[in-house]
Amino acid sequence: MTLTDFLSATIPTRAKLHLVHCTTVGKGLGVLASGLLAPTLCPVYETDLLYLFYGRPAYKAGAGKGASGILDLAPVCLVLDPQLLDQSIRVLPFDSGGFPRYQALIGPDLQRAEFELNGDPSFPLRLVHAFYQSNRNYYDQVPTTHEADLPLSRRTARAIARLIADPAIRNDDDRCGTIELQFSRPLSLATVLRAIVAPAAMLDDPEIQKALSTCPDAVPIPYKMYGRFDPLSFANTIYERVDTFLESKGCFA
């Protein structure tokens, strides 16, 4: 049974989650100045693609840079309209670029292509319900479906259950349990930006405020910084701010 067949027999969750794109302040300045999230060349698929994650700010922008006082390295999270699901060209249950890291748990005979889903906008909702039952469990990464719950013939589903249950891989990369969506066309922030989580110093910048004035539905959500910092140290802050925003929109009801 293919993953598509397995999910087609699964009920989708009722509420959609917003999509997220994480970057750094330095790169975010350029994105806001242009007003666009644009595809770039992807080394995995060898074509121009834009990657977003479903609901969870799992990409740790600036990770590995170490501590410094360079504000350009601080993380930023753009929260986007869930209606963008209709424009996705491909969906995967995990970070496609991380597949080589996940393969030991997935199994040697399964290939990335077997986990690729077409742009059906219900697939992210079906993935959440199939493995987490609810948006809250998905956001908090509390799986409710385990490998032993699934027949042997559901090989791809069993592999996903095995992957998201492994604590060792999650300690290094929680993108293993976060749904990826791919887009082939640029997205206009003026129409799709719903919130931006960023350092207060960035959101107080007059040029940023001018750029955000063209995004009428965007909510600025600041966080404070104190001297030197490691970008990775703000991961939980970003999660908490996005969690609060999604809660306010009824995504976890």
C-alpha positions in Angstrom: 0.0 0.0 0.0 1.4 3.4 -1.0 1.4 6.4 1.4 -1.1 8.1 -0.8 -3.5 5.1 -0.4 -3.0 5.0 3.3 -3.7 8.7 3.8 -6.7 8.7 1.4 -8.4 6.3 3.9 -7.6 8.7 6.7 -9.9 11.5 7.9 -8.3 15.0 7.8 -8.1 17.2 10.8 -10.9 19.9 11.0 -8.7 23.0 11.4 -5.8 24.0 9.1 -2.5 25.2 10.5 -0.7 28.2 9.1 2.5 27.7 7.1 5.8 28.9 8.4 9.1 30.0 6.9 12.1 30.6 9.2 15.1 32.6 8.3 17.6 35.1 9.9 17.2 38.8 10.4 19.8 39.4 7.7 18.0 37.4 5.1 14.6 38.5 6.4 15.5 42.1 5.7 15.9 41.3 2.0 12.6 39.3 2.0 10.6 42.1 3.5 12.3 44.7 1.2 11.3 42.7 -1.9 7.9 41.8 -0.5 8.3 38.3 -1.8 9.2 34.8 -0.7 10.8 33.4 -3.9 11.9 29.9 -4.9 15.6 29.3 -5.2 17.6 26.4 -6.8 17.1 23.2 -4.8 20.1 20.8 -4.9 17.8 17.9 -4.1 15.2 18.3 -6.8 17.5 20.4 -9.1 14.9 23.0 -9.8 13.7 26.3 -8.2 11.6 25.6 -5.1 10.3 27.4 -2.1 10.1 25.3 1.1 7.6 25.9 3.9 6.7 23.9 7.0 3.2 23.1 8.1 2.4 24.7 11.4 5.8 24.2 13.1 8.9 26.5 13.0 11.1 23.5 12.9 13.9 25.0 10.8 16.5 26.5 13.2 17.9 29.5 11.2 21.4 30.4 12.3 22.0 27.2 14.1 25.7 26.3 14.4 26.9 29.9 14.2 27.7 30.0 17.9 27.4 33.0 20.3 27.9 36.5 19.0 26.3 39.9 19.2 25.5 40.0 15.5 21.8 40.7 15.3 21.7 39.7 11.6 22.0 36.0 12.8 18.9 36.1 15.1 16.0 34.0 13.9 12.8 35.3 12.3 9.7 33.3 11.6 7.1 34.3 9.0 3.7 32.8 9.6 1.6 32.5 6.4 -2.0 32.0 5.4 -3.1 28.4 5.6 -5.0 28.8 2.3 -1.6 28.5 0.6 -2.1 24.7 1.0 -4.0 25.0 -2.3 -0.8 26.2 -4.1 1.6 23.5 -3.0 3.1 21.2 -5.6 4.5 18.6 -3.3 4.1 17.5 0.3 6.4 15.3 2.4 6.0 14.1 6.0 9.5 15.3 6.9 12.3 17.5 5.7 13.2 16.3 2.2 16.8 17.4 2.5 17.1 15.4 5.7 16.3 12.1 4.1 19.9 10.8 4.2 19.9 11.4 7.9 16.6 9.6 8.4 17.3 6.7 6.2 18.7 4.4 8.9 15.3 4.6 10.7 13.2 4.6 7.5 14.9 1.5 6.2 17.3 0.8 3.3 14.7 -0.3 0.7 12.4 2.8 0.9 13.3 5.8 -1.2 12.4 9.5 -0.7 10.1 9.4 -3.8 7.9 6.9 -1.9 7.1 9.6 0.7 6.3 12.3 -1.8 2.7 13.3 -2.1 1.1 15.5 -4.7 -0.2 19.0 -3.9 -3.6 17.8 -2.6 -4.3 20.3 0.1 -5.8 17.7 2.4 -2.6 15.7 2.7 -1.0 17.7 5.5 -4.3 17.5 7.5 -4.5 13.7 6.8 -0.9 13.2 7.9 -1.5 15.0 11.2 -4.7 13.0 11.9 -3.0 9.7 10.9 0.0 10.0 13.2 -1.0 12.6 15.9 -4.8 12.7 15.9 -4.8 16.5 16.6 -3.0 19.7 15.7 -2.0 20.1 19.3 -0.3 16.7 19.4 1.4 17.4 16.1 2.7 20.8 17.3 4.0 19.3 20.5 5.3 16.3 18.7 3.3 13.7 20.7 2.7 10.8 18.2 -0.4 8.7 18.8 0.2 6.1 16.1 3.1 3.7 16.6 4.8 1.3 14.3 3.3 -1.7 16.1 -0.2 -0.3 15.4 0.2 -0.7 11.7 0.1 -3.8 9.5 3.4 -4.8 7.8 2.0 -4.0 4.4 1.9 -0.3 5.4 5.6 0.1 4.9 5.8 3.8 4.4 3.4 4.6 7.2 5.3 2.3 9.6 8.6 4.0 8.6 7.1 7.4 9.4 5.8 6.1 12.8 9.3 4.7 13.5 11.0 7.9 12.6 8.8 10.3 14.6 9.1 8.1 17.7 12.9 8.0 17.8 14.2 10.4 20.5 17.8 10.4 19.3 17.1 11.8 15.8 14.6 14.3 17.3 17.3 15.7 19.7 19.3 16.8 16.6 16.5 17.6 14.1 12.8 17.9 14.8 12.2 18.5 11.1 11.9 14.7 11.0 8.4 15.1 12.3 7.4 18.3 10.6 5.4 18.3 7.3 7.2 20.0 4.4 5.4 21.8 1.5 7.0 22.8 -1.7 6.0 25.7 -4.0 7.2 26.6 -7.5 6.0 30.2 -7.6 6.8 33.3 -5.5 4.5 34.3 -2.8 3.5 38.0 -2.1 3.8 38.9 1.5 1.2 41.6 1.1 -1.5 38.9 0.6 -0.2 35.9 2.6 1.8 37.2 5.7 -0.3 36.7 8.8 2.4 37.2 11.5 6.1 37.8 11.9 8.1 36.7 15.0 11.3 38.7 15.2 13.6 40.6 17.6 12.0 43.8 18.9 14.9 45.8 17.4 14.0 44.5 13.9 10.3 45.3 14.3 11.0 48.8 15.6 13.1 49.6 12.5 11.3 52.3 10.4 12.1 50.5 7.2 10.6 47.2 8.5 7.5 49.0 9.7 7.2 50.5 6.3 7.5 47.1 4.6 5.0 45.6 7.1 2.5 48.4 6.4 1.9 46.8 3.0 0.9 43.6 4.7 -2.4 44.6 6.3 -3.1 41.2 8.0 0.4 40.7 9.5 0.7 40.7 13.3 4.2 41.7 14.6 5.3 39.5 17.4 8.5 40.7 19.1 10.9 38.9 21.4 13.6 40.5 23.5 17.4 40.0 23.2 20.1 40.6 25.8 23.7 41.0 24.7 25.5 38.1 23.0 23.4 35.2 21.9 23.4 31.8 20.2 20.7 31.8 17.5 19.7 28.3 18.5 18.9 29.5 22.1 15.8 31.2 20.7 14.2 28.1 19.2 11.8 27.6 22.1 11.0 31.3 22.1 9.9 31.1 18.4 7.9 27.9 19.1 6.1 29.6 22.1 5.3 32.8 20.1 3.9 30.8 17.1 2.0 28.5 19.5 0.3 31.5 21.1 -0.6 32.9 17.7 -2.0 29.7 16.4 -4.0 29.2 19.6 -5.5 32.7 19.1 -6.7 31.6 15.7 -8.4 28.5 16.9 -6.0 26.1 15.3 -5.9 23.8 18.3 -9.6 23.7 19.1 
